[in-house]
Amino acid sequence: MPLAPPLPPVTVVLDRHDDALYTHTALAAHHLPAGRITLHPGPGTTSETGLAHDLLAALGKPPLLPGRFPGGRQPAWEAATAWMTALPVTRLTVLRAHRLTARRAMRLLRLHALTGIHLTLVCHRPHFPAALHQALRTADYSVTTDFEAARRHYYGTPITEPPPADKPAGPADRWLTLPALDRLVSYDSPRPCTDPCTPPPIMWRHRPPPVPLTAHTTQKVAHRLHAATAHPRLAAAVAAALFTGASLQQLATARPRDYDIAAATLALHDRARYTDGCAAYPVPPWAGVFLRAAACFTRLVSGEDQELLAAPGDRAHLLRVAETAKLRPPQPPAARRQGPVGRVEWDWRERQEAERYEAVPTSRVRPPSRR
């Protein structure tokens, strides 16, 4: 196994006179596509969770994670770690670090150790505060008071100015109708395999493969999913549904070991063969970010034996994420809608199939064989 790269030392910048130039330069360096994050903690909060929410917001995510969690503790730090690992983020600059409590500083040092990011803490004071000094006792760190040196840490070496702001991927208030979501709420009920299972590549014997998304649609889907939720599992489940065409029940059969990062495949299980049986699906590059985040998040929160993607009990949260991102399956014509106008009907395909089955004349139904 190759050795992990050495952990870069933490950098502490002492802005002795609280010069606005230090703050403005750090904020200007923030550019997520280039892997640079500048965190400006919200004033008036000292909680560890509050700092994690600030970090998720800096990553372009809604700060709250939907769902229930053991002990009522929201795994915001695990989510932030997962996204920073998957995107990936290489530099994190934290302003107002002199206000950090020892516990919040330790959280940042733990994040630094897990992700290998270049962590820069900016203290707008001439000396270390006691809490930060305590937290750094076991860390490898360096101190600088030079502005140009600080700027190099904000941007990296060589210094690269942020490119122009990304153009929006299109109006986010318009629905994207995606046929691959037709089966998301299907009534099939496959279960995960209890014995070791290495599924073959998907052959699509019983249903057509989802139509690949165009480059333009891919950009819009990824942009919307990133902004719709901070929950890696939910985002990854929607992404997986789009390239597998699978139901939530089948998506829930995947475990972290079923995602092969090197081969870019995702295995889903279906021993009862409700659809195409156990099979490995190729993961398109745009979806890999979401699956890597989900795999990291699952291992941090619960380990290898839990769902990689959303669980069946997450159905309401999953559909809410998709609707927040304005993603939906084809909808029935107005005359056949069963719900109010504006509400997504997720089971339209299932109802169509049930109606066709009920319309088959009884004379065409084969009687049971007699022995």
C-alpha positions as CSV (number, residue, x, y, z in Angstrom):
1,M,0.0,0.0,0.0
2,P,1.5,3.4,-0.9
3,L,2.5,5.6,1.9
4,A,0.2,8.6,2.6
5,P,1.7,12.0,1.8
6,P,3.1,13.8,4.8
7,L,0.7,16.0,6.6
8,P,1.4,19.7,5.9
9,P,2.1,21.7,9.0
10,V,-0.6,24.1,10.3
11,T,0.2,27.8,9.6
12,V,-0.7,30.4,12.1
13,V,-0.8,34.0,10.7
14,L,-0.5,36.7,13.3
15,D,-2.2,39.8,12.0
16,R,-0.9,42.0,14.9
17,H,-2.8,45.2,14.1
18,D,-6.0,43.6,12.8
19,D,-5.3,45.0,9.3
20,A,-8.3,44.8,7.0
21,L,-5.9,43.8,4.2
22,Y,-5.3,40.4,5.7
23,T,-9.0,39.7,5.9
24,H,-9.9,41.0,2.5
25,T,-7.1,39.1,0.8
26,A,-8.1,35.8,2.6
27,L,-11.7,36.3,1.5
28,A,-10.7,37.1,-2.1
29,A,-8.7,33.7,-2.2
30,H,-11.9,31.8,-1.5
31,H,-12.7,29.8,-4.7
32,L,-14.3,26.4,-4.3
33,P,-13.6,25.1,-7.9
34,A,-9.9,25.8,-7.3
35,G,-10.0,23.9,-3.9
36,R,-9.6,27.0,-1.7
37,I,-12.0,27.7,1.2
38,T,-12.0,30.7,3.4
39,L,-14.0,30.3,6.6
40,H,-15.2,33.4,8.4
41,P,-16.9,32.0,11.6
42,G,-20.2,33.6,12.5
43,P,-20.0,36.0,15.4
44,G,-21.6,35.2,18.7
45,T,-21.4,31.4,18.6
46,T,-19.0,29.1,20.4
47,S,-20.5,25.7,19.6
48,E,-18.6,23.0,17.6
49,T,-21.7,22.3,15.5
50,G,-22.1,26.0,14.7
51,L,-18.6,26.0,13.3
52,A,-19.3,22.9,11.2
53,H,-22.4,24.7,9.8
54,D,-20.3,27.7,8.9
55,L,-17.9,25.3,7.1
56,L,-20.8,23.6,5.2
57,A,-22.0,27.0,4.1
58,A,-18.5,27.9,2.9
59,L,-18.7,24.7,0.8
60,G,-21.9,25.9,-0.8
61,K,-24.2,23.6,1.2
62,P,-27.3,24.2,3.2
63,P,-26.0,24.0,6.8
64,L,-28.6,21.6,8.2
65,L,-28.7,17.9,7.5
66,P,-32.2,16.3,7.1
67,G,-33.1,13.2,9.0
68,R,-32.8,11.7,12.4
69,F,-29.4,10.7,13.9
70,P,-28.3,8.6,16.9
71,G,-28.3,10.6,20.1
72,G,-29.8,13.5,18.3
73,R,-26.4,14.7,17.3
74,Q,-26.2,16.0,13.8
75,P,-23.1,14.6,12.0
76,A,-22.2,18.0,10.5
77,W,-18.5,17.6,11.0
78,E,-18.6,14.2,9.3
79,A,-20.5,15.7,6.4
80,A,-18.1,18.6,6.0
81,T,-15.1,16.2,6.1
82,A,-16.7,14.0,3.5
83,W,-17.3,16.9,1.1
84,M,-13.9,18.3,1.6
85,T,-12.4,14.9,0.8
86,A,-14.5,14.3,-2.3
87,L,-14.5,17.7,-4.0
88,P,-11.5,17.9,-3.1
89,V,-10.5,21.0,-1.1
90,T,-6.8,21.5,-0.6
91,R,-6.6,24.7,1.4
92,L,-8.7,26.0,4.3
93,T,-8.1,29.5,5.8
94,V,-9.9,30.3,9.0
95,L,-10.3,34.0,9.9
96,R,-10.8,35.2,13.5
97,A,-9.0,32.2,14.8
98,H,-8.2,34.0,18.1
99,R,-11.8,33.6,19.0
100,L,-11.8,29.8,18.7
101,T,-12.4,27.8,21.8
102,A,-10.0,25.0,22.4
103,R,-12.6,22.4,21.4
104,R,-13.4,24.2,18.1
105,A,-9.6,24.5,17.4
106,M,-9.2,20.8,18.0
107,R,-12.1,20.1,15.6
108,L,-10.2,22.0,12.9
109,L,-7.0,20.1,13.7
110,R,-8.9,16.8,13.4
111,L,-10.3,17.9,10.1
112,H,-6.7,18.8,9.0
113,A,-5.5,15.3,10.0
114,L,-8.3,13.4,8.2
115,T,-8.2,15.4,4.9
116,G,-4.6,16.5,4.6
117,I,-5.6,20.0,3.8
118,H,-3.3,23.0,4.1
119,L,-4.8,24.7,7.2
120,T,-4.1,28.4,7.9
121,L,-5.4,30.0,11.1
122,V,-5.4,33.8,11.1
123,C,-5.2,35.5,14.5
124,H,-6.0,39.2,14.5
125,R,-3.9,39.7,17.6
126,P,-0.2,40.2,18.4
127,H,-0.1,37.0,20.5
128,F,-1.6,33.5,20.6
129,P,-4.7,33.2,22.7
130,A,-4.5,30.6,25.5
131,A,-7.2,28.3,23.9
132,L,-5.4,28.1,20.5
133,H,-2.0,27.7,22.2
134,Q,-3.4,24.7,24.1
135,A,-4.9,23.1,21.0
136,L,-1.7,23.4,19.0
137,R,0.5,21.8,21.7
138,T,0.4,18.4,19.9
139,A,0.4,19.8,16.3
140,D,3.2,20.6,13.9
141,Y,2.8,24.3,13.1
142,S,4.6,27.4,12.0
143,V,4.0,31.1,12.7
144,T,4.3,34.1,10.3
145,T,3.6,37.8,10.7
146,D,4.6,38.6,7.1
147,F,1.7,39.6,4.8
148,E,3.2,38.2,1.6
149,A,3.9,34.9,3.3
150,A,0.3,34.9,4.6
151,R,-1.0,35.5,1.0
152,R,1.0,32.6,-0.3
153,H,-0.6,30.4,2.3
154,Y,-4.1,31.7,1.3
155,Y,-3.6,30.9,-2.4
156,G,-0.8,28.3,-2.5
157,T,2.4,28.5,-4.4
158,P,2.6,29.7,-7.1
159,I,-0.1,32.2,-6.3
160,T,-3.1,31.8,-8.6
161,E,-5.7,34.5,-8.7
162,P,-9.3,33.3,-8.7
163,P,-10.7,32.9,-12.2
164,P,-13.9,34.7,-13.2
165,A,-17.0,33.6,-11.3
166,D,-18.7,30.5,-12.8
167,K,-21.7,31.3,-14.9
168,P,-24.9,29.8,-13.5
169,A,-25.8,26.5,-15.1
170,G,-29.3,27.9,-16.1
171,P,-32.4,29.0,-14.3
172,A,-32.7,26.9,-11.2
173,D,-36.5,27.6,-10.9
174,R,-37.2,25.4,-14.0
175,W,-37.8,21.7,-13.5
176,L,-35.5,19.1,-15.1
177,T,-37.7,16.2,-16.2
178,L,-35.5,13.1,-16.1
179,P,-36.9,9.7,-17.2
180,A,-34.2,7.9,-15.2
181,L,-36.1,8.8,-12.0
182,D,-39.3,6.9,-13.2
183,R,-38.5,3.9,-10.9
184,L,-37.2,5.8,-7.9
185,V,-40.3,5.0,-5.9
186,S,-40.9,1.6,-7.5
187,Y,-42.6,-1.1,-5.3
188,D,-39.9,-3.7,-5.9
189,S,-38.2,-4.8,-2.7
190,P,-34.7,-6.3,-3.2
191,R,-32.5,-6.9,-0.2
192,P,-28.8,-6.6,0.3
193,C,-26.8,-9.8,-0.1
194,T,-25.7,-11.4,3.2
195,D,-23.0,-13.6,1.6
196,P,-20.0,-12.2,-0.3
197,C,-21.2,-11.1,-3.7
198,T,-19.2,-9.8,-6.7
199,P,-21.8,-8.8,-9.3
200,P,-21.0,-8.9,-13.0
201,P,-21.4,-5.8,-15.1
202,I,-25.0,-4.8,-15.8
203,M,-26.4,-6.4,-19.0
204,W,-29.8,-4.6,-19.1
205,R,-31.8,-7.7,-20.1
206,H,-35.1,-6.7,-18.6
207,R,-35.2,-2.9,-19.0
208,P,-33.5,-0.3,-21.2
209,P,-30.6,1.6,-19.7
210,P,-31.2,5.2,-18.7
211,V,-30.4,7.6,-21.5
212,P,-27.0,9.3,-20.7
213,L,-27.4,12.9,-19.6
214,T,-26.0,15.5,-22.0
215,A,-23.0,17.5,-20.9
216,H,-25.3,20.6,-20.4
217,T,-27.8,18.6,-18.3
218,T,-25.0,17.0,-16.3
219,Q,-23.7,20.4,-15.4
220,K,-27.1,21.6,-14.2
221,V,-27.8,18.4,-12.3
222,A,-24.5,18.4,-10.4
223,H,-24.8,22.1,-9.7
224,R,-28.3,21.7,-8.3
225,L,-27.5,18.6,-6.2
226,H,-24.5,20.3,-4.6
227,A,-26.7,23.2,-3.6
228,A,-29.7,21.2,-2.5
229,T,-28.3,19.3,0.5
230,A,-25.3,18.9,2.7
231,H,-26.2,15.2,3.3
232,P,-23.8,13.1,1.2
233,R,-25.9,10.0,1.2
234,L,-29.0,11.7,-0.1
235,A,-27.2,13.6,-2.8
236,A,-25.4,10.4,-3.8
237,A,-28.7,8.4,-3.9
238,V,-30.2,10.9,-6.4
239,A,-27.1,10.9,-8.5
240,A,-27.0,7.0,-8.5
241,A,-30.7,6.9,-9.5
242,L,-29.8,8.9,-12.6
243,F,-27.2,6.5,-14.0
244,T,-28.7,3.2,-12.8
245,G,-32.5,3.9,-13.1
246,A,-32.8,1.9,-9.9
247,S,-35.5,2.2,-7.2
248,L,-34.8,3.5,-3.7
249,Q,-35.2,-0.1,-2.4
250,Q,-32.4,-1.3,-4.7
251,L,-30.2,1.7,-4.1
252,A,-30.4,0.9,-0.3
253,T,-28.7,-2.5,-1.0
254,A,-25.3,-0.8,-1.6
255,R,-22.7,-0.8,1.1
256,P,-19.4,1.2,1.1
257,R,-17.6,-1.9,-0.3
258,D,-19.9,-1.9,-3.3
259,Y,-18.4,1.3,-4.6
260,D,-15.1,0.6,-6.4
261,I,-13.4,3.9,-6.8
262,A,-10.6,2.6,-8.9
263,A,-12.9,0.8,-11.4
264,A,-15.6,3.5,-11.1
265,T,-18.4,1.0,-10.6
266,L,-21.3,0.7,-8.1
267,A,-22.7,-2.7,-7.3
268,L,-26.4,-3.0,-6.5
269,H,-28.0,-6.2,-5.3
270,D,-31.2,-8.0,-6.4
271,R,-31.0,-11.8,-5.7
272,A,-34.7,-12.2,-6.3
273,R,-34.2,-10.6,-9.7
274,Y,-37.0,-8.1,-9.5
275,T,-35.1,-6.3,-12.3
276,D,-31.6,-7.3,-13.6
277,G,-30.3,-9.1,-10.6
278,C,-27.1,-8.2,-8.7
279,A,-25.0,-6.1,-11.1
280,A,-22.2,-3.5,-11.2
281,Y,-23.0,-0.2,-12.9
282,P,-20.4,2.1,-14.4
283,V,-20.2,5.4,-12.5
284,P,-20.0,8.5,-14.8
285,P,-17.3,11.0,-13.7
286,W,-19.8,13.7,-12.7
287,A,-21.4,11.3,-10.1
288,G,-18.1,10.1,-8.7
289,V,-17.9,13.2,-6.4
290,F,-21.2,12.4,-4.7
291,L,-20.3,8.7,-4.2
292,R,-16.9,9.5,-2.8
293,A,-18.5,11.9,-0.3
294,A,-21.1,9.3,0.6
295,A,-18.5,6.5,1.1
296,C,-16.4,8.8,3.3
297,F,-19.4,10.0,5.3
298,T,-20.7,6.4,5.9
299,R,-17.3,5.2,7.2
300,L,-17.0,8.2,9.5
301,V,-20.6,7.9,10.9
302,S,-21.3,4.2,11.0
303,G,-18.8,1.9,9.3
304,E,-18.8,-0.6,6.5
305,D,-22.1,-2.4,7.4
306,Q,-24.5,0.5,6.9
307,E,-26.1,1.8,3.7
308,L,-23.8,3.7,1.3
309,L,-26.8,5.6,-0.1
310,A,-30.2,6.6,1.3
311,A,-32.1,3.9,3.3
312,P,-35.8,3.0,2.6
313,G,-36.8,5.1,5.7
314,D,-35.2,8.1,4.1
315,R,-37.7,8.2,1.2
316,A,-39.4,11.4,2.2
317,H,-36.1,13.2,2.7
318,L,-34.7,11.8,-0.6
319,L,-37.7,13.1,-2.6
320,R,-37.5,16.4,-0.8
321,V,-33.9,16.8,-1.9
322,A,-34.8,15.9,-5.5
323,E,-37.6,18.4,-5.5
324,T,-35.4,21.1,-3.9
325,A,-33.0,20.5,-6.8
326,K,-36.0,20.7,-9.2
327,L,-35.5,17.2,-10.5
328,R,-38.5,15.0,-11.3
329,P,-39.6,12.1,-13.4
330,P,-42.0,12.6,-16.3
331,Q,-45.4,13.8,-15.1
332,P,-48.9,12.7,-16.1
333,P,-51.0,14.9,-18.4
334,A,-53.1,17.5,-16.6
335,A,-56.3,15.5,-17.2
336,R,-54.9,12.5,-15.3
337,R,-53.2,14.1,-12.4
338,Q,-54.3,12.8,-9.0
339,G,-52.6,15.5,-6.9
340,P,-52.8,19.3,-6.9
341,V,-51.1,21.3,-9.6
342,G,-47.5,21.9,-8.8
343,R,-47.0,18.7,-6.7
344,V,-44.6,16.1,-8.2
345,E,-46.3,12.7,-8.8
346,W,-43.4,10.2,-8.2
347,D,-45.5,7.0,-8.8
348,W,-46.9,7.9,-12.2
349,R,-45.0,5.1,-14.0
350,E,-46.1,2.6,-11.4
351,R,-49.7,3.6,-11.8
352,Q,-49.5,3.4,-15.6
353,E,-48.2,-0.2,-15.3
354,A,-50.9,-1.2,-12.8
355,E,-53.6,0.2,-15.0
356,R,-52.3,-1.7,-18.1
357,Y,-52.2,-4.9,-16.1
358,E,-55.8,-4.4,-14.8
359,A,-57.0,-3.7,-18.4
360,V,-55.8,-7.1,-19.7
361,P,-58.9,-9.2,-20.5
362,T,-59.3,-12.2,-18.3
363,S,-59.3,-14.5,-21.3
364,R,-55.7,-13.6,-21.9
365,V,-54.7,-14.5,-18.3
366,R,-53.2,-18.0,-18.4
367,P,-55.0,-20.3,-15.9
368,P,-52.9,-22.1,-13.3
369,S,-51.5,-25.4,-14.5
370,R,-53.1,-28.6,-13.2
371,R,-51.0,-31.6,-12.2
